[in-house]
Amino acid sequence: MTPPRHLALTRRLTAEFVGSAGLAAVVIGSGIAAQQLSPGDIGLQLLENALATAFGLGVLILVFVTVSGAHFNPVVSIVDSLSGLRSWRDTAFYIPTQIFGCIVGAILANLMFAQPAVTFSTTVRLTPGHFLSEVVATAGLIVVIFALVRTGRANLAPIAVGTYIGGAYFFTSSTSFANPAITIGRMFSDTFAGITPTSAPGFIAAQLIGAAIGFALVRWLFPERRIA
């Protein structure tokens, strides 16, 4: 039996909230752990943070993809609606849910490592290189996801997205946030993965530009959508 529409939406929003909170907890928590485990070695800290994020994101997508699509990212939801795969009504609910989830996940990560619940980050990240990196990282993420969708290989998204984000930690100077919701969430933790509130708007602007470029590339390179 198909559940009533409001119950189906509630389940999708719950999945997006839990998944977004889990993503923020993984990103921020592993960053704190990396600082504690490898003090003074920034390269090793970044590697530990990247591996945990890649593995954690892949698992979260695998768990929630059949419920909500496992977006955990406003630009993914926007492109999903632009592609005609999801209603704009859903996306209007998804975006605030993803943002709130990432904030809650940041607070949870802080508390798990005996940090104050909220400490606004003082890590300034916005430079021209960081801005360009976020454009590139987000465009790449959109291409990875929707190329798979449009070629009938969406089942590979958990491993492909996790692997891409893990790699992008190292080939971008910004460490590949590629997600406005996690950008906002990371403002709430003055730890390894944090970003100062003054840098976040620039990152979000770059991510929106990157999403537009990625969507255009997907439409050009993969004009026909094929469902597996």
C-alpha positions as CSV (number, residue, x, y, z in Angstrom):
1,M,0.0,0.0,0.0
2,T,1.3,3.4,-0.9
3,P,1.6,5.7,2.2
4,P,-0.3,9.0,2.2
5,R,1.5,11.8,0.5
6,H,2.3,13.7,3.7
7,L,3.7,10.6,5.3
8,A,5.9,9.8,2.3
9,L,7.3,13.4,2.4
10,T,7.9,13.2,6.1
11,R,9.9,10.0,5.6
12,R,12.0,11.6,2.9
13,L,12.6,14.7,5.1
14,T,13.6,12.5,8.0
15,A,16.1,10.6,5.8
16,E,17.5,13.9,4.5
17,F,17.8,15.3,8.1
18,V,19.5,12.2,9.5
19,G,21.8,11.8,6.5
20,S,22.8,15.4,6.6
21,A,23.4,15.3,10.3
22,G,25.4,12.1,9.9
23,L,27.5,13.7,7.1
24,A,28.3,16.8,9.2
25,A,29.2,14.5,12.2
26,V,31.5,12.5,10.0
27,V,33.3,15.5,8.5
28,I,33.7,17.5,11.6
29,G,34.1,14.6,14.0
30,S,36.9,13.0,11.9
31,G,38.6,16.3,11.7
32,I,38.7,16.7,15.4
33,A,39.9,13.1,15.8
34,A,42.6,13.7,13.2
35,Q,43.8,16.7,15.1
36,Q,44.0,14.7,18.3
37,L,45.6,11.6,16.7
38,S,48.1,13.3,14.5
39,P,49.1,16.6,16.2
40,G,51.4,18.7,14.1
41,D,51.0,16.7,10.9
42,I,48.5,18.6,8.7
43,G,48.9,16.2,5.7
44,L,48.1,13.2,7.8
45,Q,45.2,15.0,9.4
46,L,43.8,15.8,6.0
47,L,44.2,12.2,4.9
48,E,42.4,10.9,7.9
49,N,39.6,13.4,7.5
50,A,39.3,12.6,3.8
51,L,39.1,8.9,4.2
52,A,36.5,9.1,7.0
53,T,34.4,11.4,4.9
54,A,34.7,9.3,1.7
55,F,33.7,6.1,3.6
56,G,31.0,7.8,5.7
57,L,29.4,9.6,2.8
58,G,29.3,6.4,0.7
59,V,27.6,4.5,3.5
60,L,25.0,7.3,4.2
61,I,24.1,7.4,0.5
62,L,23.7,3.6,0.4
63,V,21.5,3.6,3.4
64,F,19.1,6.5,2.5
65,V,19.1,6.5,-1.3
66,T,15.9,4.5,-1.6
67,V,14.0,6.8,0.8
68,S,14.9,10.3,-0.2
69,G,17.5,10.0,-2.9
70,A,20.2,10.7,-0.3
71,H,21.0,14.2,-1.5
72,F,22.2,15.8,1.8
73,N,23.1,18.8,-0.4
74,P,21.0,21.7,-1.7
75,V,22.7,22.0,-5.0
76,V,22.0,18.3,-5.7
77,S,18.4,18.8,-4.9
78,I,18.2,21.9,-7.1
79,V,19.7,20.1,-10.1
80,D,17.5,17.1,-9.4
81,S,14.5,19.3,-9.9
82,L,16.0,21.1,-12.9
83,S,16.4,17.7,-14.4
84,G,12.7,16.9,-13.8
85,L,13.5,14.0,-11.5
86,R,12.0,15.6,-8.3
87,S,9.3,18.1,-7.7
88,W,10.2,21.7,-6.7
89,R,7.9,21.2,-3.7
90,D,10.2,18.5,-2.4
91,T,13.3,20.6,-3.0
92,A,11.8,23.5,-1.1
93,F,11.4,21.2,1.9
94,Y,14.7,19.4,1.4
95,I,17.0,22.5,1.5
96,P,16.1,23.8,5.0
97,T,16.1,20.2,6.3
98,Q,19.6,19.6,4.9
99,I,20.9,22.8,6.5
100,F,19.3,22.1,9.8
101,G,20.6,18.6,9.7
102,C,24.2,19.7,9.1
103,I,24.0,22.2,12.0
104,V,22.7,19.5,14.3
105,G,25.5,17.2,13.1
106,A,28.1,19.8,13.8
107,I,26.8,20.3,17.3
108,L,26.8,16.5,17.8
109,A,30.4,16.2,16.6
110,N,31.5,18.9,19.0
111,L,29.8,17.2,21.9
112,M,31.1,13.7,21.1
113,F,34.7,15.1,21.4
114,A,33.9,17.1,24.6
115,Q,34.0,20.4,22.8
116,P,31.5,23.2,23.5
117,A,28.2,22.6,21.7
118,V,28.7,25.6,19.4
119,T,32.0,27.4,18.7
120,F,31.9,29.6,15.6
121,S,34.8,28.8,13.4
122,T,37.7,31.3,13.1
123,T,39.2,29.5,10.1
124,V,39.3,32.0,7.2
125,R,39.2,30.0,3.9
126,L,37.9,32.4,1.2
127,T,40.7,33.2,-1.3
128,P,40.5,33.3,-5.1
129,G,42.0,29.8,-5.2
130,H,39.4,28.5,-2.7
131,F,36.6,30.1,-4.7
132,L,37.7,28.5,-7.9
133,S,38.2,25.2,-6.1
134,E,34.6,25.2,-4.9
135,V,33.4,26.0,-8.4
136,V,35.4,23.0,-9.8
137,A,34.6,20.7,-6.9
138,T,30.9,21.3,-7.1
139,A,30.7,21.1,-10.9
140,G,32.5,17.8,-10.7
141,L,30.2,16.4,-8.1
142,I,27.1,17.3,-10.2
143,V,28.6,15.7,-13.3
144,V,29.5,12.5,-11.3
145,I,26.0,12.1,-9.9
146,F,23.9,13.0,-12.9
147,A,26.1,11.4,-15.5
148,L,25.5,8.1,-13.6
149,V,21.7,8.9,-13.3
150,R,21.3,9.7,-17.0
151,T,23.3,6.7,-18.1
152,G,21.4,4.2,-16.0
153,R,24.2,3.6,-13.5
154,A,22.7,5.4,-10.4
155,N,23.4,2.3,-8.3
156,L,27.1,3.2,-8.5
157,A,26.6,6.6,-6.9
158,P,27.5,5.6,-3.3
159,I,31.0,4.5,-4.2
160,A,31.5,7.1,-7.0
161,V,30.4,10.1,-4.9
162,G,32.4,9.0,-1.8
163,T,35.5,8.3,-3.9
164,Y,35.2,11.6,-5.8
165,I,34.8,13.7,-2.6
166,G,37.7,11.8,-1.0
167,G,39.9,12.6,-4.0
168,A,38.7,16.2,-4.2
169,Y,40.0,16.8,-0.6
170,F,43.4,16.7,-2.2
171,F,43.1,18.1,-5.7
172,T,41.3,21.3,-4.6
173,S,42.8,23.9,-2.3
174,S,39.4,24.3,-0.5
175,T,39.2,20.6,0.4
176,S,36.0,20.3,-1.6
177,F,33.1,21.4,0.6
178,A,30.9,21.3,-2.6
179,N,27.7,21.6,-0.5
180,P,26.0,24.7,0.9
181,A,24.4,22.9,3.8
182,I,27.7,21.4,5.1
183,T,29.3,24.8,4.5
184,I,26.8,26.3,6.9
185,G,27.2,23.4,9.4
186,R,30.9,23.7,9.5
187,M,30.6,27.3,10.7
188,F,29.4,25.9,14.0
189,S,32.7,24.2,14.9
190,D,36.0,26.0,15.5
191,T,38.0,22.8,14.7
192,F,39.9,21.3,11.8
193,A,37.0,21.3,9.4
194,G,35.5,24.6,10.3
195,I,35.0,27.7,8.2
196,T,34.4,31.2,9.4
197,P,31.0,32.7,8.9
198,T,32.5,35.5,6.8
199,S,34.0,32.9,4.3
200,A,30.8,30.8,4.0
201,P,28.8,33.1,1.6
202,G,31.6,33.1,-0.9
203,F,31.9,29.4,-0.7
204,I,28.1,29.0,-1.3
205,A,28.2,31.4,-4.2
206,A,31.0,29.4,-5.8
207,Q,29.0,26.2,-5.2
208,L,26.0,27.6,-6.9
209,I,28.1,28.6,-9.9
210,G,29.7,25.2,-10.0
211,A,26.3,23.5,-9.9
212,A,25.1,25.5,-12.9
213,I,28.3,24.6,-14.8
214,G,27.9,21.0,-13.9
215,F,24.3,20.9,-14.9
216,A,25.1,22.4,-18.3
217,L,27.9,19.9,-18.8
218,V,25.6,17.0,-18.0
219,R,22.9,18.3,-20.4
220,W,25.5,18.7,-23.2
221,L,27.4,15.4,-22.6
222,F,24.5,13.2,-21.6
223,P,21.4,14.6,-23.4
224,E,19.4,11.4,-23.2
225,R,18.3,10.1,-19.7
226,R,18.2,6.3,-19.5
227,I,16.8,4.6,-16.4
228,A,18.4,1.4,-15.3
